[in-house]
Amino acid sequence: MTTTLLKHEWLRTRGTLGMLFGILALVVILGALLAATGWPLLSELGVLLAMLGLFVLVPATQLLLTADYWRSGYGRTGYFTHSIPARGATIFRAKLAWAIIASFAALVLTVVLGLAAWWAVSLQGQINTPSLTELGGFWSTIREVAPVWMIVVGAVLMVASFLIWPIYYYFAVSVGHESRFAGMGPAGPVVVFVVLYICIQVASFIGMVVIPFGVGMDGDTVGVVSFHVLGEMAAGATDGEVMPLGFLVPMGLLLAFCAWRTARSWNRKVALA
């Protein structure tokens, strides 16, 4: 059933996603071409356009699918969606899986278009032209200061940081449409997301306090080092060379809770207008 639902999500949203990908790809390519000219003002405008398209691609994909999730699950077609002969949690998992797949595709496209933007900026002589030699040199530099396992874990966490947001968005939409928020109308999901965002920040801070470690330079190599966020704050600054790790545990727990709670909402707490 999940495979069938995934196929349905693909068929239903591919046109809109294709249009979004195409428009933003054109924005990046146009910006890269303008940047490649080297003409005053137009060149700078091109760099800004290319950067805008690159930064917007993943979040725009996720917000578009969140709007579709809202409309198909709780809008005019909500009754049809909830009449599908499958558990609500199964429908939710299929929608969430598709959002993550689409987000990953958007991330890959961002990397590909980023190479085009890199090439355009390099024509101005400010940076080196993208090449296998450049990428190989970058990899060698990283390998000199960090073990392979740490590089792999860091890359996985970085990719995951882009892909997890649909979990938060879908949680806010589903919980915000439960009967307790019925009187708030469309403001319900917005309020839930604001509260959730505050909880994310608070949980992250508590995690960094309770787990005082981070990734930073330990001599000539990258390793796990002590990081006391309260001490840094008392000193009036934070160490920008250390990336805290304490927030990862509460974030993982919060993500698991949001996914579980959204599935429960689909099974037991759906309230359609």
DOKOLSE-853842 format. One record per residue (C-alpha): residue number from 1; residue in three letters; z, y, x. Coordinates in steps of 0.25 Angstrom, whole numbers, always signed. Layout:
% DOKOLSE-853842
seq / type / z / y / x
NUM / ALA / Z / Y / X
...
//
This chain:
% DOKOLSE-853842
seq / type / z / y / x
1 / MET / +0 / +0 / +0
2 / THR / +3 / +10 / +11
3 / THR / -10 / +8 / +17
4 / THR / -17 / +10 / +4
5 / LEU / -9 / +23 / +2
6 / LEU / -12 / +28 / +16
7 / LYS / -27 / +26 / +13
8 / HIS / -25 / +34 / +0
9 / GLU / -18 / +45 / +8
10 / TRP / -30 / +45 / +18
11 / LEU / -40 / +46 / +7
12 / ARG / -33 / +56 / -1
13 / THR / -30 / +66 / +11
14 / ARG / -41 / +64 / +21
15 / GLY / -50 / +75 / +15
16 / THR / -39 / +86 / +16
17 / LEU / -34 / +81 / +30
18 / GLY / -48 / +81 / +35
19 / MET / -51 / +95 / +30
20 / LEU / -38 / +99 / +37
21 / PHE / -41 / +92 / +50
22 / GLY / -55 / +98 / +50
23 / ILE / -51 / +112 / +47
24 / LEU / -40 / +112 / +58
25 / ALA / -49 / +105 / +68
26 / LEU / -59 / +116 / +66
27 / VAL / -49 / +127 / +68
28 / VAL / -45 / +121 / +81
29 / ILE / -59 / +119 / +86
30 / LEU / -63 / +133 / +82
31 / GLY / -51 / +138 / +89
32 / ALA / -54 / +130 / +101
33 / LEU / -68 / +135 / +101
34 / LEU / -63 / +150 / +100
35 / ALA / -53 / +147 / +111
36 / ALA / -64 / +142 / +120
37 / THR / -73 / +154 / +119
38 / GLY / -63 / +162 / +127
39 / TRP / -65 / +175 / +120
40 / PRO / -54 / +184 / +118
41 / LEU / -46 / +183 / +105
42 / LEU / -55 / +173 / +99
43 / SER / -51 / +163 / +110
44 / GLU / -36 / +166 / +107
45 / LEU / -39 / +164 / +92
46 / GLY / -46 / +151 / +95
47 / VAL / -33 / +146 / +102
48 / LEU / -24 / +150 / +91
49 / LEU / -34 / +143 / +81
50 / ALA / -34 / +130 / +89
51 / MET / -19 / +130 / +90
52 / LEU / -17 / +133 / +76
53 / GLY / -26 / +121 / +71
54 / LEU / -19 / +112 / +81
55 / PHE / -5 / +116 / +77
56 / VAL / -8 / +115 / +62
57 / LEU / -15 / +102 / +61
58 / VAL / -4 / +92 / +60
59 / PRO / +6 / +100 / +51
60 / ALA / -6 / +104 / +42
61 / THR / -9 / +90 / +40
62 / GLN / +5 / +86 / +37
63 / LEU / +7 / +98 / +27
64 / LEU / -6 / +95 / +20
65 / LEU / -2 / +80 / +18
66 / THR / +12 / +85 / +14
67 / ALA / +5 / +93 / +3
68 / ASP / -3 / +81 / -1
69 / TYR / +10 / +73 / -1
70 / TRP / +16 / +83 / -10
71 / ARG / +4 / +84 / -20
72 / SER / +1 / +69 / -20
73 / GLY / +16 / +65 / -21
74 / TYR / +22 / +75 / -30
75 / GLY / +11 / +84 / -35
76 / ARG / +1 / +81 / -46
77 / THR / -3 / +68 / -40
78 / GLY / +11 / +63 / -38
79 / TYR / +12 / +55 / -50
80 / PHE / -1 / +47 / -46
81 / THR / +5 / +45 / -32
82 / HIS / +18 / +40 / -37
83 / SER / +11 / +31 / -46
84 / ILE / +5 / +23 / -35
85 / PRO / +10 / +9 / -35
86 / ALA / +18 / +10 / -22
87 / ARG / +32 / +14 / -19
88 / GLY / +34 / +29 / -17
89 / ALA / +39 / +26 / -2
90 / THR / +26 / +19 / +1
91 / ILE / +17 / +31 / -4
92 / PHE / +26 / +40 / +4
93 / ARG / +25 / +32 / +17
94 / ALA / +9 / +32 / +15
95 / LYS / +9 / +47 / +13
96 / LEU / +18 / +49 / +25
97 / ALA / +10 / +39 / +34
98 / TRP / -3 / +46 / +31
99 / ALA / +4 / +60 / +34
100 / ILE / +8 / +55 / +47
101 / ILE / -6 / +48 / +50
102 / ALA / -13 / +61 / +46
103 / SER / -3 / +70 / +55
104 / PHE / -6 / +61 / +67
105 / ALA / -21 / +62 / +65
106 / ALA / -19 / +78 / +64
107 / LEU / -11 / +77 / +77
108 / VAL / -22 / +69 / +84
109 / LEU / -32 / +79 / +79
110 / THR / -23 / +90 / +84
111 / VAL / -23 / +84 / +98
112 / VAL / -38 / +82 / +98
113 / LEU / -40 / +97 / +93
114 / GLY / -30 / +101 / +104
115 / LEU / -39 / +96 / +115
116 / ALA / -50 / +105 / +109
117 / ALA / -41 / +117 / +109
118 / TRP / -36 / +114 / +123
119 / TRP / -51 / +113 / +128
120 / ALA / -54 / +127 / +122
121 / VAL / -42 / +133 / +128
122 / SER / -45 / +127 / +141
123 / LEU / -58 / +134 / +141
124 / GLN / -51 / +147 / +143
125 / GLY / -46 / +142 / +157
126 / GLN / -31 / +143 / +153
127 / ILE / -29 / +128 / +153
128 / ASN / -36 / +115 / +158
129 / THR / -47 / +108 / +150
130 / PRO / -42 / +96 / +142
131 / SER / -46 / +83 / +150
132 / LEU / -41 / +69 / +153
133 / THR / -37 / +75 / +166
134 / GLU / -28 / +85 / +160
135 / LEU / -22 / +75 / +150
136 / GLY / -20 / +65 / +161
137 / GLY / -13 / +76 / +170
138 / PHE / -4 / +80 / +158
139 / TRP / +0 / +65 / +156
140 / SER / +3 / +64 / +171
141 / THR / +12 / +76 / +171
142 / ILE / +20 / +70 / +159
143 / ARG / +21 / +57 / +165
144 / GLU / +27 / +63 / +178
145 / VAL / +39 / +68 / +170
146 / ALA / +41 / +59 / +158
147 / PRO / +40 / +43 / +157
148 / VAL / +29 / +37 / +148
149 / TRP / +39 / +33 / +137
150 / MET / +45 / +47 / +135
151 / ILE / +30 / +53 / +134
152 / VAL / +27 / +43 / +124
153 / VAL / +40 / +45 / +116
154 / GLY / +37 / +60 / +117
155 / ALA / +23 / +59 / +112
156 / VAL / +27 / +50 / +100
157 / LEU / +38 / +60 / +96
158 / MET / +29 / +72 / +98
159 / VAL / +18 / +65 / +89
160 / ALA / +29 / +61 / +79
161 / SER / +34 / +76 / +78
162 / PHE / +21 / +79 / +72
163 / LEU / +20 / +67 / +62
164 / ILE / +34 / +67 / +56
165 / TRP / +33 / +80 / +48
166 / PRO / +26 / +73 / +35
167 / ILE / +39 / +65 / +34
168 / TYR / +47 / +79 / +32
169 / TYR / +36 / +85 / +23
170 / TYR / +35 / +73 / +14
171 / PHE / +51 / +72 / +13
172 / ALA / +51 / +86 / +9
173 / VAL / +40 / +85 / -2
174 / SER / +46 / +72 / -8
175 / VAL / +61 / +76 / -8
176 / GLY / +57 / +90 / -13
177 / HIS / +50 / +84 / -25
178 / GLU / +62 / +75 / -29
179 / SER / +69 / +79 / -42
180 / ARG / +80 / +87 / -36
181 / PHE / +70 / +97 / -31
182 / ALA / +61 / +96 / -43
183 / GLY / +66 / +110 / -48
184 / MET / +61 / +116 / -34
185 / GLY / +46 / +112 / -36
186 / PRO / +38 / +114 / -24
187 / ALA / +49 / +120 / -16
188 / GLY / +57 / +107 / -16
189 / PRO / +49 / +101 / -4
190 / VAL / +50 / +114 / +3
191 / VAL / +65 / +115 / +2
192 / VAL / +67 / +100 / +6
193 / PHE / +58 / +103 / +18
194 / VAL / +66 / +115 / +22
195 / VAL / +79 / +108 / +21
196 / LEU / +73 / +96 / +29
197 / TYR / +68 / +105 / +40
198 / ILE / +82 / +111 / +41
199 / CYS / +87 / +97 / +42
200 / ILE / +77 / +93 / +53
201 / GLN / +82 / +105 / +61
202 / VAL / +97 / +102 / +59
203 / ALA / +95 / +87 / +62
204 / SER / +87 / +91 / +75
205 / PHE / +98 / +100 / +80
206 / ILE / +109 / +90 / +77
207 / GLY / +101 / +79 / +84
208 / MET / +99 / +87 / +96
209 / VAL / +114 / +90 / +97
210 / VAL / +118 / +76 / +95
211 / ILE / +108 / +70 / +104
212 / PRO / +108 / +80 / +116
213 / PHE / +96 / +75 / +123
214 / GLY / +81 / +79 / +126
215 / VAL / +69 / +77 / +134
216 / GLY / +68 / +86 / +146
217 / MET / +66 / +86 / +161
218 / ASP / +76 / +77 / +169
219 / GLY / +73 / +81 / +183
220 / ASP / +58 / +79 / +185
221 / THR / +55 / +70 / +173
222 / VAL / +57 / +71 / +158
223 / GLY / +69 / +64 / +152
224 / VAL / +80 / +64 / +142
225 / VAL / +90 / +75 / +145
226 / SER / +102 / +81 / +139
227 / PHE / +99 / +92 / +129
228 / HIS / +111 / +99 / +122
229 / VAL / +106 / +108 / +111
230 / LEU / +119 / +115 / +109
231 / GLY / +121 / +118 / +123
232 / GLU / +107 / +124 / +124
233 / MET / +109 / +132 / +112
234 / ALA / +122 / +137 / +117
235 / ALA / +115 / +141 / +130
236 / GLY / +105 / +149 / +121
237 / ALA / +93 / +141 / +124
238 / THR / +87 / +127 / +123
239 / ASP / +81 / +120 / +135
240 / GLY / +66 / +120 / +132
241 / GLU / +63 / +109 / +142
242 / VAL / +71 / +99 / +134
243 / MET / +66 / +92 / +121
244 / PRO / +78 / +88 / +113
245 / LEU / +79 / +74 / +108
246 / GLY / +90 / +74 / +98
247 / PHE / +82 / +79 / +86
248 / LEU / +74 / +66 / +86
249 / VAL / +85 / +57 / +80
250 / PRO / +88 / +66 / +68
251 / MET / +73 / +68 / +66
252 / GLY / +70 / +54 / +66
253 / LEU / +82 / +51 / +56
254 / LEU / +77 / +63 / +47
255 / LEU / +63 / +58 / +47
256 / ALA / +67 / +44 / +43
257 / PHE / +76 / +50 / +32
258 / CYS / +64 / +59 / +27
259 / ALA / +55 / +47 / +26
260 / TRP / +65 / +38 / +19
261 / ARG / +69 / +49 / +9
262 / THR / +55 / +53 / +6
263 / ALA / +51 / +38 / +3
264 / ARG / +64 / +37 / -6
265 / SER / +59 / +50 / -13
266 / TRP / +46 / +43 / -16
267 / ASN / +53 / +31 / -21
268 / ARG / +64 / +37 / -30
269 / LYS / +64 / +52 / -31
270 / VAL / +50 / +57 / -34
271 / ALA / +50 / +68 / -44
272 / LEU / +36 / +73 / -49
273 / ALA / +35 / +86 / -56
//
